[in-house]
Amino acid sequence: MNQILEKALVGETKNELNFEIGDTVKVHYKIVESGKERVQVYEGVVISIANKSHSKTFTVRRISYDIGVERIFPLHSPRIAKIELVRKGSVRRAKLFYLREKKGKSGRIKERKGGQAMVAKDKKRQDEAAKLSQAAKQAETAEATPA
């Protein structure tokens, strides 16, 4: 059964797990409203990652109008346009559920040493991948339309 799933998922674009628990990420999520599709950005701290092969999910927590909001995203969902790393966090736990009880400054996570360099490196890698995919799309359209 897993072999059949892997063969089916070979052609699909996969989101890479370029973040860890404690990192702040921006998830660009596609939303359909009244027949129109738009991208909404959800920024927050990754508090858990559930690793179950192809059904890998991660939970992002953010504070919205003084209320903590958590959202679970499937990593390989076609609705996720991209996952952008904002900052690397320095944590020593696998799950950060203790942040639910914290308020204000006590709920913050320290930034990892060298974290900004890691974020810049990841952003550069994502930009290069986007340029490559855009060039490939342009090449396909040029081949499809005869001159």
C-alpha positions in Angstrom: 0.0 0.0 0.0 2.8 2.4 0.9 4.5 1.7 -2.5 1.3 2.7 -4.3 1.0 5.9 -2.3 4.7 6.8 -3.0 4.2 6.2 -6.7 1.1 8.5 -6.7 2.8 11.2 -4.8 6.0 11.3 -6.9 4.7 13.8 -9.3 3.3 16.2 -6.7 5.2 19.1 -5.4 6.2 18.6 -1.8 6.7 21.2 0.9 10.0 20.6 2.6 10.3 20.5 6.3 12.7 23.5 6.5 11.7 24.4 10.1 11.8 22.9 13.5 9.8 23.2 16.7 10.2 26.7 18.2 10.7 28.4 14.9 8.5 31.3 13.7 7.0 30.6 10.3 4.7 32.2 7.8 2.3 29.7 6.2 0.9 31.0 2.9 -2.4 29.1 2.8 -4.8 29.1 -0.2 -8.4 30.0 0.8 -11.5 29.8 -1.4 -14.2 32.4 -0.8 -17.2 32.8 -3.0 -15.6 31.1 -5.9 -12.4 33.1 -5.7 -9.1 31.8 -4.5 -6.7 33.9 -2.5 -3.6 33.4 -0.3 -3.8 34.2 3.4 -0.6 34.4 5.5 -0.7 32.8 9.0 2.4 33.7 11.1 3.2 32.0 14.4 5.4 29.7 16.4 5.6 26.0 15.5 4.6 24.2 18.8 4.5 20.6 17.5 5.2 18.4 14.5 3.4 15.1 14.1 5.5 12.8 12.0 3.3 10.1 10.3 5.0 9.5 6.9 2.8 11.2 4.3 0.3 12.6 6.7 2.8 14.8 8.5 1.2 17.8 10.2 2.5 20.8 12.2 0.7 23.1 14.7 1.3 26.8 14.5 0.3 29.1 17.4 -0.1 32.8 17.3 -1.7 35.5 19.5 -4.6 37.3 17.8 -6.2 40.2 19.7 -4.8 38.9 23.0 -6.2 35.4 22.4 -4.0 32.4 21.6 -5.0 30.7 18.3 -3.6 27.4 17.1 -4.0 25.9 13.7 -2.9 22.5 12.4 -1.6 22.3 8.9 -0.9 19.2 6.9 2.6 19.6 5.5 1.9 18.0 2.0 -1.4 19.8 1.5 -1.9 21.3 -2.0 -3.6 24.3 -0.2 -0.2 25.4 1.2 1.4 27.7 -1.3 4.7 28.0 0.6 6.2 28.0 4.1 8.5 30.9 4.9 10.9 30.8 7.8 10.9 34.0 9.8 13.2 33.2 12.8 14.8 30.2 14.4 13.9 29.5 18.0 16.1 28.0 20.7 14.1 25.3 22.5 14.9 22.1 24.4 11.5 20.3 24.1 9.7 18.4 21.4 6.3 19.9 22.1 5.8 23.5 23.3 2.3 23.1 24.8 3.5 25.0 27.9 3.2 28.2 25.8 -0.6 28.0 26.2 -0.4 29.1 29.8 2.2 31.8 29.2 1.4 35.5 28.5 3.4 38.4 27.3 7.2 38.3 27.6 7.2 34.9 29.4 5.6 33.4 26.3 8.5 34.4 24.0 11.1 32.1 22.7 14.8 33.1 22.4 16.3 33.2 19.0 19.0 30.6 18.2 22.6 31.8 17.8 23.3 32.2 14.1 19.5 32.0 13.5 19.4 35.0 11.2 22.1 33.4 8.9 20.0 30.2 8.7 16.9 32.2 7.8 18.8 34.2 5.1 20.2 30.9 3.7 16.7 29.4 3.6 15.2 32.5 2.0 17.9 32.4 -0.7 17.2 28.7 -1.4 13.5 29.4 -1.7 14.0 32.3 -4.1 16.3 30.1 -6.3 13.7 27.3 -6.3 10.9 29.8 -7.3 13.0 31.2 -10.1 13.7 27.7 -11.4 10.0 26.8 -11.3 9.0 30.0 -13.0 11.6 29.5 -15.8 10.3 25.9 -16.3 6.7 27.2 -16.6 7.8 29.8 -19.1 9.6 27.1 -21.1 6.4 25.0 -21.1 4.2 27.8 -22.3 6.7 28.7 -25.1 6.7 25.1 -26.3 2.9 24.9 -26.2 2.2 28.0 -28.2 3.5 27.7 -31.8 5.0 30.9 -33.3 
